[in-house]
Amino acid sequence: MSTPLLVVFLAVALATVLGWLWFLVVAFRAGIAWGLACLFVPFAALLFLATHWDQAKAPFLTSFLGSLVMGGIVGRGTADDLK
């Protein structure tokens, strides 16, 4: 992976992690039970997202889009290695 691509990957990875932390803050603000559920219960975050879309939309999209970009970068690097 080239250096500029690595820098972009690390920046997007940071944005993805910050998006997830932001999502957890929103969940804890809705209630301690929601926050703990999002941390420890599988699929609780999806339920929280569905029931609190207005508050959770921005952090979810930040994390989700960051994950897509990281996947694209990793896929591109893998494809370049196969050539």
Beta strands, then each sheet from edge to edge (+ up, - down):
end
